[in-house]
Amino acid sequence: MNAEGSFASADLDKGADVIPIGAGRHLVEPEPEPDPEPAPEPNDLERKIASGLAFLRRRLSGEYEVDEFGFDPEFNSAFVLPFARALYEHWFRVEVHGLENVPADGGALIVANHSGTLPLDGLMLQVGVHDKVGRDLRLLGADLIYQVPMLGHLSRKSGHTLACQADAARLLDKGELVGVFPEGFKGVGKPFNDRYKLQRFGRGGFVGTALRTRTPVIPCAIVGAEEIYPKIADLRPLARLLGFPYFPITPTFPLFGLFGLIPLPSKWIIQFGEPVPMGDYDAAAADDPITLFDLTDHVREVIQQMLYDALLKRGPAFF
């Protein structure tokens, strides 16, 4: 019996298969988890809302820069330029020529003709330089602008400053691009019959500033502004009463009230001429009346000829 039992045990041991632990289970690779869906890209409206909120936060917290003249680049880019750009691109359809004459860096003085009854030519010039050259144009404005509280504040925040040699020299010494209209109110307020005829360029103060700072003068001709508010008459008594240099009568104002303030959609051309270098003159030239007169007259003649050329290039005023 012990033998049988022993034999049976041996047979069982001989015929037994050793099954490893875990054998018989189906080892299935775990399915990879699906990648999380990417967050949807914000649309234009969402981006504008986010940008607006960020702008508001910076304004409330004071986290923005203003230079010594009151220029606020962020405010200018967010409010002033978009409004002016809409007129520039869609209403006046401005073309800019001679951009190679405007330096990409360093100080320079852009000298342009002035016209239009209301000085929209300054805003269009500012947009053209900003968008085509990538620089902020620091315009010099008349005293009257800064005597109007809201207008003066807005002008300074958009980069303008008082038209005086001291401020112009400081800007040029800092390497800024400065714009000036030597005709002043004589140019912007001249009657329609005198369109594109340059008025007197003052006493050559802009030339003296360029000589002292040794920065080039860039002649600039603006065609198109003369037609936006054709001035056919001037109510001088009312102008004196209000403290204005003139009170214009146009075909649409004051006949149509506030609608008469909508500018006519003339076609514009802005042409930059070759720079007039000032570095070849010595320091005493800035105080020499003959030198100032000669250079001022030369710049004026160049701009006048550029106006005639740009008028021929443009053709009809409104097409």
RALIN-V936065 format. One record per residue. N is the residue number from 1. SS is DSSP state (hx for helix, st for strand, lp for the rest). OMEGA is omega in degrees with one decimal (NA if undefined). D_LAST is the distance of its C-alpha to the last C-alpha in Angstrom with 2 decimals. Layout:
n=N ss=SS omega=OMEGA d_last=D_LAST
n=N ss=SS omega=OMEGA d_last=D_LAST
//
This chain:
n=1 ss=lp omega=177.3 d_last=124.91
n=2 ss=hx omega=179.0 d_last=123.58
n=3 ss=hx omega=179.8 d_last=123.03
n=4 ss=hx omega=179.2 d_last=121.19
n=5 ss=hx omega=-180.0 d_last=119.15
n=6 ss=hx omega=179.2 d_last=118.46
n=7 ss=hx omega=-179.8 d_last=117.54
n=8 ss=hx omega=-179.2 d_last=115.22
n=9 ss=hx omega=179.6 d_last=113.55
n=10 ss=hx omega=178.4 d_last=113.16
n=11 ss=hx omega=179.6 d_last=111.68
n=12 ss=hx omega=-179.3 d_last=109.20
n=13 ss=hx omega=-176.6 d_last=108.23
n=14 ss=hx omega=-174.6 d_last=107.98
n=15 ss=hx omega=-175.9 d_last=105.81
n=16 ss=lp omega=173.6 d_last=103.50
n=17 ss=lp omega=177.7 d_last=99.87
n=18 ss=lp omega=-178.6 d_last=98.33
n=19 ss=lp omega=-179.2 d_last=95.07
n=20 ss=lp omega=178.9 d_last=92.82
n=21 ss=lp omega=178.7 d_last=91.53
n=22 ss=lp omega=178.5 d_last=88.27
n=23 ss=lp omega=-179.1 d_last=88.88
n=24 ss=lp omega=175.7 d_last=88.20
n=25 ss=lp omega=175.7 d_last=84.98
n=26 ss=lp omega=-180.0 d_last=81.73
n=27 ss=lp omega=-177.7 d_last=79.60
n=28 ss=lp omega=177.3 d_last=76.01
n=29 ss=lp omega=179.0 d_last=73.12
n=30 ss=lp omega=179.0 d_last=71.19
n=31 ss=lp omega=179.8 d_last=67.77
n=32 ss=lp omega=178.6 d_last=65.02
n=33 ss=lp omega=-179.3 d_last=63.16
n=34 ss=lp omega=178.4 d_last=59.60
n=35 ss=lp omega=177.7 d_last=56.95
n=36 ss=lp omega=179.6 d_last=55.39
n=37 ss=lp omega=180.0 d_last=51.99
n=38 ss=lp omega=178.8 d_last=49.24
n=39 ss=lp omega=-178.8 d_last=47.63
n=40 ss=lp omega=177.6 d_last=44.30
n=41 ss=lp omega=177.9 d_last=41.23
n=42 ss=lp omega=178.2 d_last=39.62
n=43 ss=lp omega=-176.1 d_last=36.38
n=44 ss=hx omega=-179.0 d_last=33.23
n=45 ss=hx omega=-179.9 d_last=34.39
n=46 ss=hx omega=178.7 d_last=37.82
n=47 ss=hx omega=179.8 d_last=36.50
n=48 ss=hx omega=178.7 d_last=34.33
n=49 ss=hx omega=179.1 d_last=37.38
n=50 ss=hx omega=178.9 d_last=39.62
n=51 ss=hx omega=178.8 d_last=37.29
n=52 ss=hx omega=178.6 d_last=36.99
n=53 ss=hx omega=177.8 d_last=40.76
n=54 ss=hx omega=177.4 d_last=41.34
n=55 ss=hx omega=-180.0 d_last=39.02
n=56 ss=hx omega=178.9 d_last=40.91
n=57 ss=hx omega=179.8 d_last=44.21
n=58 ss=hx omega=-179.8 d_last=43.35
n=59 ss=hx omega=-178.6 d_last=42.24
n=60 ss=hx omega=-178.7 d_last=45.45
n=61 ss=hx omega=-179.9 d_last=47.66
n=62 ss=lp omega=-177.9 d_last=46.06
n=63 ss=lp omega=176.1 d_last=45.37
n=64 ss=lp omega=-173.1 d_last=42.25
n=65 ss=lp omega=173.5 d_last=41.81
n=66 ss=lp omega=-177.3 d_last=40.74
n=67 ss=lp omega=-173.9 d_last=41.09
n=68 ss=lp omega=179.5 d_last=42.78
n=69 ss=lp omega=-179.1 d_last=39.60
n=70 ss=lp omega=-178.6 d_last=38.97
n=71 ss=lp omega=-179.2 d_last=36.23
n=72 ss=lp omega=-174.5 d_last=36.24
n=73 ss=hx omega=-178.3 d_last=34.30
n=74 ss=hx omega=177.6 d_last=34.89
n=75 ss=hx omega=-179.7 d_last=33.66
n=76 ss=hx omega=-178.9 d_last=30.56
n=77 ss=hx omega=-174.5 d_last=29.75
n=78 ss=hx omega=-172.4 d_last=30.64
n=79 ss=hx omega=-172.3 d_last=29.03
n=80 ss=hx omega=-175.5 d_last=26.84
n=81 ss=hx omega=178.3 d_last=24.77
n=82 ss=hx omega=177.6 d_last=23.98
n=83 ss=hx omega=-179.5 d_last=22.61
n=84 ss=hx omega=-179.2 d_last=20.54
n=85 ss=hx omega=177.6 d_last=19.43
n=86 ss=hx omega=175.3 d_last=17.99
n=87 ss=hx omega=-176.8 d_last=15.62
n=88 ss=hx omega=-172.6 d_last=15.08
n=89 ss=hx omega=-168.6 d_last=14.28
n=90 ss=hx omega=-176.8 d_last=12.83
n=91 ss=hx omega=-178.8 d_last=11.39
n=92 ss=lp omega=176.6 d_last=10.17
n=93 ss=lp omega=-170.9 d_last=9.86
n=94 ss=lp omega=169.5 d_last=11.97
n=95 ss=st omega=-179.8 d_last=12.97
n=96 ss=st omega=179.5 d_last=16.54
n=97 ss=st omega=177.7 d_last=18.33
n=98 ss=lp omega=-178.2 d_last=22.01
n=99 ss=hx omega=179.5 d_last=23.47
n=100 ss=hx omega=179.8 d_last=26.66
n=101 ss=hx omega=179.6 d_last=27.37
n=102 ss=lp omega=-176.4 d_last=27.76
n=103 ss=lp omega=179.0 d_last=31.31
n=104 ss=lp omega=176.6 d_last=32.05
n=105 ss=lp omega=179.4 d_last=35.05
n=106 ss=lp omega=-177.2 d_last=36.89
n=107 ss=lp omega=175.6 d_last=36.12
n=108 ss=st omega=-177.5 d_last=33.30
n=109 ss=st omega=176.7 d_last=31.62
n=110 ss=st omega=-178.5 d_last=27.83
n=111 ss=st omega=-172.9 d_last=27.21
n=112 ss=st omega=171.0 d_last=23.74
n=113 ss=lp omega=-174.9 d_last=22.32
n=114 ss=lp omega=-177.8 d_last=22.13
n=115 ss=lp omega=170.7 d_last=19.90
n=116 ss=lp omega=-178.7 d_last=18.23
n=117 ss=lp omega=167.6 d_last=21.27
n=118 ss=lp omega=-168.5 d_last=21.77
n=119 ss=lp omega=175.9 d_last=22.03
n=120 ss=hx omega=-179.1 d_last=19.50
n=121 ss=hx omega=177.1 d_last=18.79
n=122 ss=hx omega=179.2 d_last=22.23
n=123 ss=hx omega=-179.7 d_last=21.60
n=124 ss=hx omega=176.6 d_last=18.44
n=125 ss=hx omega=179.7 d_last=20.52
n=126 ss=hx omega=178.9 d_last=23.36
n=127 ss=hx omega=-178.9 d_last=21.54
n=128 ss=hx omega=-180.0 d_last=20.20
n=129 ss=hx omega=-179.1 d_last=23.75
n=130 ss=hx omega=-173.3 d_last=25.41
n=131 ss=hx omega=-176.1 d_last=23.47
n=132 ss=hx omega=-178.1 d_last=23.05
n=133 ss=hx omega=-179.0 d_last=26.32
n=134 ss=lp omega=179.8 d_last=28.42
n=135 ss=lp omega=174.5 d_last=29.67
n=136 ss=lp omega=177.5 d_last=29.79
n=137 ss=st omega=-178.6 d_last=28.47
n=138 ss=st omega=-176.2 d_last=30.97
n=139 ss=st omega=176.0 d_last=29.27
n=140 ss=st omega=-175.4 d_last=31.49
n=141 ss=st omega=-179.5 d_last=31.08
n=142 ss=lp omega=-178.1 d_last=32.63
n=143 ss=hx omega=-174.4 d_last=35.91
n=144 ss=hx omega=-178.5 d_last=34.46
n=145 ss=hx omega=-175.1 d_last=32.64
n=146 ss=hx omega=173.0 d_last=36.01
n=147 ss=hx omega=175.3 d_last=37.80
n=148 ss=lp omega=-168.7 d_last=35.95
n=149 ss=hx omega=-175.6 d_last=37.97
n=150 ss=hx omega=-178.9 d_last=35.52
n=151 ss=hx omega=178.7 d_last=32.53
n=152 ss=hx omega=179.2 d_last=34.74
n=153 ss=hx omega=179.4 d_last=36.15
n=154 ss=hx omega=-180.0 d_last=32.79
n=155 ss=hx omega=-179.9 d_last=31.54
n=156 ss=hx omega=179.7 d_last=34.66
n=157 ss=hx omega=179.2 d_last=34.47
n=158 ss=lp omega=172.4 d_last=30.94
n=159 ss=lp omega=-179.7 d_last=32.26
n=160 ss=lp omega=175.1 d_last=31.80
n=161 ss=st omega=-174.2 d_last=34.79
n=162 ss=st omega=179.9 d_last=36.00
n=163 ss=lp omega=175.9 d_last=34.83
n=164 ss=lp omega=-174.6 d_last=38.29
n=165 ss=hx omega=-178.1 d_last=39.70
n=166 ss=hx omega=179.7 d_last=42.18
n=167 ss=hx omega=179.0 d_last=39.73
n=168 ss=hx omega=-179.8 d_last=37.36
n=169 ss=hx omega=179.5 d_last=40.35
n=170 ss=hx omega=178.8 d_last=41.59
n=171 ss=hx omega=-179.1 d_last=38.30
n=172 ss=hx omega=177.7 d_last=38.03
n=173 ss=hx omega=177.9 d_last=41.70
n=174 ss=lp omega=179.2 d_last=41.01
n=175 ss=lp omega=-178.9 d_last=38.43
n=176 ss=lp omega=173.6 d_last=35.38
n=177 ss=st omega=-172.1 d_last=31.86
n=178 ss=st omega=177.9 d_last=31.37
n=179 ss=st omega=-178.6 d_last=28.35
n=180 ss=st omega=177.5 d_last=28.82
n=181 ss=lp omega=-173.4 d_last=26.94
n=182 ss=lp omega=179.1 d_last=29.49
n=183 ss=lp omega=-178.9 d_last=27.87
n=184 ss=lp omega=-178.6 d_last=28.63
n=185 ss=hx omega=177.0 d_last=28.17
n=186 ss=hx omega=179.6 d_last=28.00
n=187 ss=hx omega=-175.2 d_last=24.60
n=188 ss=hx omega=-176.5 d_last=23.12
n=189 ss=lp omega=-178.1 d_last=24.52
n=190 ss=lp omega=-178.4 d_last=23.91
n=191 ss=lp omega=-176.7 d_last=22.64
n=192 ss=hx omega=179.6 d_last=19.15
n=193 ss=hx omega=-179.5 d_last=20.79
n=194 ss=hx omega=-176.7 d_last=21.72
n=195 ss=lp omega=177.8 d_last=18.38
n=196 ss=lp omega=170.4 d_last=18.47
n=197 ss=lp omega=-175.0 d_last=22.14
n=198 ss=lp omega=174.3 d_last=24.30
n=199 ss=lp omega=-179.3 d_last=27.22
n=200 ss=lp omega=-178.2 d_last=30.67
n=201 ss=lp omega=178.0 d_last=31.14
n=202 ss=lp omega=-176.3 d_last=34.32
n=203 ss=lp omega=178.2 d_last=37.56
n=204 ss=lp omega=-179.7 d_last=36.43
n=205 ss=hx omega=-178.7 d_last=37.53
n=206 ss=hx omega=178.0 d_last=35.03
n=207 ss=hx omega=177.8 d_last=36.47
n=208 ss=hx omega=178.5 d_last=39.99
n=209 ss=hx omega=179.1 d_last=39.20
n=210 ss=hx omega=178.7 d_last=37.76
n=211 ss=hx omega=-178.4 d_last=40.87
n=212 ss=hx omega=-178.8 d_last=43.26
n=213 ss=hx omega=178.5 d_last=41.77
n=214 ss=lp omega=178.6 d_last=41.16
n=215 ss=lp omega=-177.8 d_last=37.65
n=216 ss=st omega=174.2 d_last=34.77
n=217 ss=st omega=-179.4 d_last=31.94
n=218 ss=st omega=177.7 d_last=28.44
n=219 ss=st omega=-177.6 d_last=25.99
n=220 ss=st omega=177.6 d_last=22.50
n=221 ss=st omega=179.9 d_last=19.40
n=222 ss=st omega=179.0 d_last=16.71
n=223 ss=st omega=178.8 d_last=13.46
n=224 ss=lp omega=-176.8 d_last=11.28
n=225 ss=hx omega=-178.0 d_last=14.34
n=226 ss=hx omega=-174.1 d_last=14.99
n=227 ss=hx omega=-173.6 d_last=12.37
n=228 ss=lp omega=176.4 d_last=13.48
n=229 ss=lp omega=-176.6 d_last=16.74
n=230 ss=lp omega=-177.3 d_last=16.99
n=231 ss=st omega=-177.7 d_last=20.76
n=232 ss=st omega=178.3 d_last=22.36
n=233 ss=st omega=-177.2 d_last=25.95
n=234 ss=st omega=176.5 d_last=28.33
n=235 ss=lp omega=-174.4 d_last=31.36
n=236 ss=hx omega=178.5 d_last=33.65
n=237 ss=hx omega=178.7 d_last=36.80
n=238 ss=hx omega=178.3 d_last=35.15
n=239 ss=hx omega=179.0 d_last=33.68
n=240 ss=hx omega=179.7 d_last=37.21
n=241 ss=hx omega=-178.2 d_last=38.72
n=242 ss=hx omega=-178.9 d_last=36.49
n=243 ss=lp omega=179.1 d_last=36.76
n=244 ss=lp omega=175.9 d_last=33.05
n=245 ss=lp omega=176.5 d_last=31.93
n=246 ss=lp omega=172.5 d_last=29.80
n=247 ss=lp omega=-168.4 d_last=28.84
n=248 ss=st omega=167.2 d_last=25.40
n=249 ss=st omega=179.1 d_last=24.48
n=250 ss=st omega=177.6 d_last=20.82
n=251 ss=lp omega=-177.6 d_last=19.43
n=252 ss=lp omega=-177.5 d_last=19.83
n=253 ss=lp omega=3.6 d_last=22.79
n=254 ss=lp omega=-175.4 d_last=25.69
n=255 ss=lp omega=-177.3 d_last=25.11
n=256 ss=lp omega=176.5 d_last=23.86
n=257 ss=hx omega=-179.1 d_last=26.05
n=258 ss=hx omega=177.2 d_last=25.02
n=259 ss=hx omega=177.5 d_last=21.90
n=260 ss=hx omega=177.4 d_last=20.82
n=261 ss=hx omega=176.0 d_last=20.83
n=262 ss=lp omega=-177.0 d_last=17.85
n=263 ss=lp omega=176.0 d_last=15.14
n=264 ss=lp omega=-172.8 d_last=11.83
n=265 ss=lp omega=178.9 d_last=9.07
n=266 ss=lp omega=177.6 d_last=7.55
n=267 ss=lp omega=-173.9 d_last=6.55
n=268 ss=lp omega=169.2 d_last=10.14
n=269 ss=st omega=172.6 d_last=12.44
n=270 ss=st omega=-176.3 d_last=16.19
n=271 ss=st omega=175.8 d_last=18.48
n=272 ss=st omega=179.1 d_last=22.24
n=273 ss=st omega=-179.8 d_last=24.63
n=274 ss=st omega=-179.4 d_last=28.15
n=275 ss=st omega=173.0 d_last=30.73
n=276 ss=st omega=-175.5 d_last=33.11
n=277 ss=lp omega=179.1 d_last=36.53
n=278 ss=lp omega=-176.7 d_last=38.98
n=279 ss=lp omega=-178.2 d_last=41.91
n=280 ss=lp omega=-178.6 d_last=43.45
n=281 ss=lp omega=177.9 d_last=44.39
n=282 ss=lp omega=-174.0 d_last=47.61
n=283 ss=hx omega=-177.1 d_last=47.99
n=284 ss=hx omega=-177.0 d_last=48.94
n=285 ss=hx omega=-178.5 d_last=45.59
n=286 ss=hx omega=179.6 d_last=44.03
n=287 ss=hx omega=179.9 d_last=46.44
n=288 ss=lp omega=-176.6 d_last=46.15
n=289 ss=hx omega=-178.7 d_last=44.16
n=290 ss=hx omega=177.8 d_last=43.55
n=291 ss=hx omega=178.9 d_last=42.15
n=292 ss=hx omega=-179.4 d_last=39.91
n=293 ss=hx omega=-177.9 d_last=38.64
n=294 ss=hx omega=-179.1 d_last=38.06
n=295 ss=hx omega=178.5 d_last=36.16
n=296 ss=hx omega=-179.6 d_last=34.07
n=297 ss=hx omega=178.5 d_last=33.20
n=298 ss=hx omega=179.6 d_last=32.39
n=299 ss=hx omega=179.5 d_last=29.96
n=300 ss=hx omega=179.4 d_last=28.29
n=301 ss=hx omega=178.8 d_last=27.96
n=302 ss=hx omega=-179.3 d_last=26.51
n=303 ss=hx omega=179.4 d_last=23.78
n=304 ss=hx omega=178.1 d_last=23.02
n=305 ss=hx omega=177.1 d_last=22.68
n=306 ss=hx omega=177.6 d_last=20.49
n=307 ss=hx omega=178.7 d_last=18.10
n=308 ss=hx omega=-179.9 d_last=17.98
n=309 ss=hx omega=-178.9 d_last=17.48
n=310 ss=hx omega=176.9 d_last=14.65
n=311 ss=hx omega=177.9 d_last=12.81
n=312 ss=hx omega=-178.9 d_last=13.36
n=313 ss=hx omega=-177.8 d_last=12.32
n=314 ss=hx omega=-174.8 d_last=8.89
n=315 ss=lp omega=-178.4 d_last=8.07
n=316 ss=lp omega=-172.1 d_last=5.77
n=317 ss=lp omega=-171.3 d_last=6.07
n=318 ss=lp omega=-178.5 d_last=3.82
n=319 ss=lp omega=NA d_last=0.00
//
